[in-house]
Amino acid sequence: MSPATQSSAAGKSRVKGSSRVRTASAQTLEYRILLTATFCLLAFGAVMVYSSSSASTLLQGQGSGSGYLIKFVAYGALGLIVMHLLARDGIARVQSLLGPMLAVSFALVLAVHIPHVGVSVNGARRWIGSGPLQFQPSELLKLALVLYSAALLARRPQRVHDLRELFKPLLAVAGSACLLVATQPDLGTAIAFTTCAWLVAAGIPARNLAVIAGSALAVVAVYAIARPYARARLTSFVDPWAHASGSGFQAVQGQIAIGSGGLFGVGPGQSVQKIFYLPEAHTDFILAVIGEELGVAGMFALLSLYGMIAYAGLRAAKAARSLHSALIAVGTTSLIVSQALLNVFAVLGLAPLTGVPLPLVSYGSSSLIVTLAAMGLLLNVAAGGSVHVRAVAPWQRRRSQTQSSAGTKRGVPEPRRRAADARAREQARWGRERSSETDRDSRRRDGRTRDSGARGGRRAAR
């Protein structure tokens, strides 16, 4: 090999090595926290899904006991592939498919009520498909609403100050989604909490938020009175022990399981409630099995992982380069964390049972894949577009500069120029909003300083 060839090969290897170093060093702290918490939750979920389902499947003669674990790992692997693709440039990819995605989500939620298409499980009609291949459209609808609301509020942030202008596109779509989900039946609480998080992040006034929250509570009250299913859930939540043999059976057995675990639990795989008493131990009530086998310490470790996601997600939203990215980060973070809190509160008896699974831990193909897709979008925002920085050789840099100068002379294509102008306008608007917030905070601090100084002067004069 000639010296020139060796030097060029060494140069290429240095370029590749520097590319890896830059890529690794470009990952932000938020990115690493989110990735670590995701993998820890998936590993935790795989262990607990096997522990909560193996004994019951063996006793029922449904196989070797590892069926749910195998399916959980398969769906998790598929979800990780989706997460990896979306973490690279997911916002740009999904944004072009936002309209069809929202329309398909609404159509699939409506298709649940079509005979021989929708599948009814335990009195709830939330799935489509047949056999082991079933999908829950409401999970996809939640993610579609996150993307739709982020795009809508980023395009016109001032609409949050006018309720009529806010209702026409956003609240009407979110309300329709909640009503469709409620017909399955499900209370749609995760959608409501996520919508409130978007509005707060977009800067809605407290008065408008109070009006929206009061209207939503009134609708929920009317719905609970009109529907026997929701009324039974609410009455069993108020006093589950009075309905221990009926609608409150699951809540009572979950509390018994957590109480039996104590501080450190009875040991992995040693739960008794999961075999004979606790319905849906591997899905909605997997937290009760965790509390019985691992105790309060295991539950605290699990909740700390969701706390890491909340912390890193909100930090990523604060450091986002545009309002659109910030709203997507807030929406995906609130979607994951609100579902986790709803599941925890329901198992502990602090909230009505809503059928919301524990994200990334409970068994459920739709929830697992969609949650990992949402995590991919959150990772994309946390990366800030800097994860895929590649080192360029000097001759390639000179060539790209020559081509860019030649392209400037010939004229930039119209779609590319308009996209660049739109990004520049969005970044400028985001910078103006941040500067205005900084100025407002500084004026408030100056006002408080002047007030304290005036009070001190009056005291001295006395």
Secondary structure, DSSP 4 states (H G I P E B T S, - for coil): --HHHHHHHHHHHHHHHHHHHHHHHHS-HHHHHHHHHHHHHHHHHHHHHHHHHHHHHHHTTSSSS-HHHHHHHHHHHHHHHHHHHHHHHHHHHHHTTHHHHHHHHHHHHHHTTSTTTEEEETTEEEEEEETTEEE-HHHHHHHHHHHHHHHHHHH-GGGGG-HHHHIIIIIHHHHHHHHHHHTSS---HHHHHHHHHHHHHHT--HHHHHHHHHHHHHHHHHHHHH-HHHHHHHHHHH-GGGGTTTTTHHHHHHHHHHHHHTTT-S-TT--SHHHHT-TTTTTTTHHHHHHHHHHHHHHHHHHHHHHHHHHHHHHHHHT-SSHHHHHHHHHHHHHHHHHHHHHHHHHHTSS-------TTTS--HHHHHHHHHHHHHHHHHHHTT-TT-----HHHHHHHHHHHHHHHHH---HHHHHHHHHHHHHHHHHHHHHHHHHHHHHHHHHHHHHHHHHHHHHHHH-
